[in-house]
Amino acid sequence: MSEHDDETYRPDGLTYGLLLVRATRDDVLRVLVRERFSGWVGPAQDGWVVAVADRPRGHVAARRRYLPDVGELVSGDLHAVVVTVVVARDLLLQVWAHDDGAEVVTYLSDAHLAFPDDEDAFGPQGAHGARTLAALAGRPDAGDELTTLLSDERGESDAESERLMAVCRLLGWPQWLVAVDSLPRRVPGGPDADAFTRLRAGRTGVGGLLAARGAAVVRRDE
């Protein structure tokens, strides 16, 4: 992921990142604990387990892995579908999808915002992967509508969380995904905070607090 000029972003825009994993919660927890993931792991809902990163655009696991790297690892380890979603200041939406460890979808809502020094970068990139994304979600009939949704350029007053909410409705993803920035408090419209397992460098409780201090030495935000 790229560095961005702070002036480019709305100061009050939401930033959050998460994994949607098509596997059992116990299996997801096992892999994330092993990889020393830092964030929250929610309950299973409609076949998906949601893991929310505490540093959505920084290092979130061992070996200085970013969230998409963790998504790829979890997908390969569990032979599962994993969708990684990152929203930056509500101006940029990025989506990666892995199936059995192979990257099958990469989407970027605004290439110019992501790569301001690239004169050829403009508008959404990767919307052609919408049909694959719909099929992975078990909603192949939503492919055409999803393609249109992901191909639209964001207006000045639009927020990428609104686009993500529409994607959730089409694909049957939990719609409370757009509110996960409220953690560790209750997620509006979603599970209570105590339904999430808090991991700090793969550990819970006091041990997690100590582990997080050690991890902070080598991990960083982008």
C-alpha positions in Angstrom: 0.0 0.0 0.0 1.1 3.5 -0.7 1.9 6.6 1.3 -0.5 9.5 0.8 -0.5 13.2 1.3 -2.5 14.0 4.5 -4.1 17.0 2.8 -5.7 14.6 0.3 -7.9 13.1 2.9 -10.9 14.3 4.9 -9.7 14.5 8.5 -12.9 13.0 9.8 -13.2 10.2 7.2 -13.2 6.6 8.6 -10.2 4.3 8.2 -10.6 0.6 8.9 -9.4 -2.8 7.6 -10.7 -6.3 8.0 -10.7 -9.8 6.8 -13.8 -11.8 5.8 -13.0 -15.5 6.1 -15.1 -18.4 4.8 -14.1 -20.8 7.6 -14.9 -21.8 11.1 -14.1 -19.3 13.8 -11.9 -21.7 15.7 -9.7 -22.3 12.6 -9.5 -18.6 12.0 -8.4 -17.9 15.6 -5.9 -20.7 15.5 -4.1 -19.2 12.4 -4.3 -15.6 13.7 -2.9 -16.5 17.1 -0.1 -18.4 15.5 0.7 -15.4 13.2 0.6 -13.0 16.2 -2.3 -10.9 14.7 -3.3 -7.7 16.4 -7.0 -6.8 16.2 -10.4 -8.3 17.0 -12.0 -11.5 15.8 -15.8 -11.5 15.7 -18.4 -14.3 15.8 -19.3 -16.3 12.7 -22.2 -14.8 10.8 -23.8 -16.2 7.6 -20.7 -18.3 7.0 -18.2 -15.5 7.4 -15.8 -14.7 10.2 -14.7 -11.1 10.5 -11.2 -10.2 11.8 -10.7 -6.4 12.3 -7.1 -5.1 12.3 -6.1 -2.5 14.9 -3.7 -1.0 12.4 -5.6 -1.2 9.1 -2.8 0.3 6.9 0.2 -0.8 9.0 1.8 -4.0 10.3 -0.8 -6.3 11.8 1.1 -9.6 12.3 4.4 -11.2 12.7 7.2 -10.6 10.1 5.8 -7.1 9.6 2.9 -8.4 7.5 0.2 -6.0 6.2 -3.4 -7.0 6.2 -3.5 -8.3 2.6 -0.5 -10.5 3.4 -2.3 -11.9 6.3 -5.4 -12.5 4.2 -3.3 -14.5 1.7 -1.7 -16.5 4.4 -5.0 -17.4 6.1 -6.5 -18.4 2.8 -3.7 -20.7 1.9 -3.5 -22.2 5.4 -7.2 -22.9 5.6 -7.8 -23.6 1.9 -10.5 -21.0 2.2 -11.9 -17.9 0.6 -10.6 -14.7 2.3 -11.6 -11.2 1.3 -9.5 -8.3 2.6 -11.1 -4.9 2.8 -9.3 -1.6 3.6 -11.1 1.8 3.7 -8.8 4.9 4.0 -10.4 8.1 5.3 -13.6 7.1 3.4 -11.9 8.2 0.2 -10.3 5.0 -0.9 -11.6 1.4 -1.0 -9.3 -1.5 -1.6 -10.4 -5.1 -1.9 -8.3 -8.3 -2.3 -9.8 -11.8 -2.6 -7.8 -15.0 -2.2 -9.0 -18.5 -2.8 -6.9 -21.3 -1.4 -4.0 -18.9 -1.2 -4.2 -17.6 -4.8 -5.1 -13.9 -5.4 -8.1 -13.8 -7.6 -9.4 -10.3 -7.2 -7.6 -6.9 -6.6 -9.7 -3.8 -6.6 -8.9 -0.1 -6.1 -11.6 2.5 -6.1 -9.3 5.5 -7.1 -6.0 4.8 -8.7 -5.0 8.4 -8.9 -5.5 8.8 -5.1 -3.5 5.7 -4.4 -0.7 6.6 -6.8 -0.6 10.4 -7.2 2.8 10.3 -8.9 1.5 8.0 -11.7 0.1 10.2 -14.5 -1.7 7.2 -16.1 -3.4 6.2 -12.9 -7.1 7.2 -12.9 -10.4 6.0 -11.6 -11.4 2.6 -10.3 -9.1 -0.4 -11.2 -10.0 -4.1 -11.0 -13.8 -3.8 -11.3 -13.7 -6.6 -13.8 -13.1 -8.9 -10.8 -16.6 -8.3 -9.5 -18.1 -11.4 -11.0 -15.4 -13.5 -9.4 -16.0 -11.8 -6.1 -19.8 -12.4 -6.4 -19.2 -16.1 -7.1 -16.9 -16.5 -4.1 -19.6 -15.0 -1.9 -22.2 -17.5 -3.3 -24.0 -14.7 -5.1 -23.1 -15.2 -8.8 -26.3 -13.5 -10.0 -25.1 -10.2 -8.4 -22.0 -10.1 -10.7 -23.3 -7.6 -13.2 -24.7 -5.2 -10.6 -21.5 -5.4 -8.5 -19.4 -4.6 -11.6 -21.4 -1.4 -12.1 -21.1 -0.5 -8.5 -17.4 -1.0 -8.4 -16.9 0.8 -11.7 -18.5 4.1 -10.6 -16.2 6.9 -9.7 -16.7 8.4 -6.3 -18.3 11.9 -6.2 -16.9 14.6 -4.0 -19.6 14.1 -1.4 -19.5 10.4 -1.5 -17.9 8.1 1.1 -16.4 4.7 0.3 -18.2 3.3 3.3 -21.4 3.9 1.4 -20.1 1.9 -1.5 -19.0 -0.9 0.8 -22.4 -1.0 2.4 -24.0 -1.5 -1.0 -21.4 -4.3 -1.7 -22.4 -5.9 1.6 -26.1 -5.9 0.7 -25.4 -7.5 -2.7 -23.0 -10.2 -1.4 -24.7 -11.0 1.9 -21.8 -9.7 4.0 -22.6 -8.4 7.5 -23.6 -4.8 7.0 -22.0 -3.7 10.3 -18.6 -4.0 8.6 -18.7 -0.3 7.9 -18.9 0.5 11.7 -16.0 -1.6 13.0 -14.0 1.5 13.7 -16.1 1.8 16.9 -14.2 -1.1 18.4 -13.4 -1.7 21.3 -16.9 -0.3 21.9 -20.0 -2.0 20.6 -20.3 -2.1 16.8 -23.5 -0.2 15.9 -25.9 -2.7 14.2 -23.5 -5.5 14.9 -22.3 -7.8 17.7 -21.6 -6.6 21.3 -18.0 -5.8 22.0 -17.7 -8.9 24.2 -18.5 -11.1 21.2 -15.1 -10.2 19.8 -11.9 -11.8 20.9 -9.2 -9.1 21.3 -5.8 -10.2 20.1 -2.6 -8.3 20.7 0.3 -9.9 18.9 -1.7 -13.1 19.0 -2.4 -13.1 22.7 -5.3 -12.1 24.9 -5.5 -10.4 28.3 -2.5 -9.1 30.2 -0.1 -11.3 28.2 -1.4 -9.6 25.0 -0.7 -6.2 26.5 2.9 -7.2 27.1 3.3 -8.8 23.7 1.9 -5.7 22.0 4.5 -3.6 23.7 7.2 -5.8 22.2 5.6 -5.9 18.8 5.4 -2.1 18.7 9.2 -1.9 18.5 9.1 -3.5 15.0 5.6 -2.9 13.7 4.5 0.5 12.3 1.6 2.3 10.8 1.8 3.4 7.2 
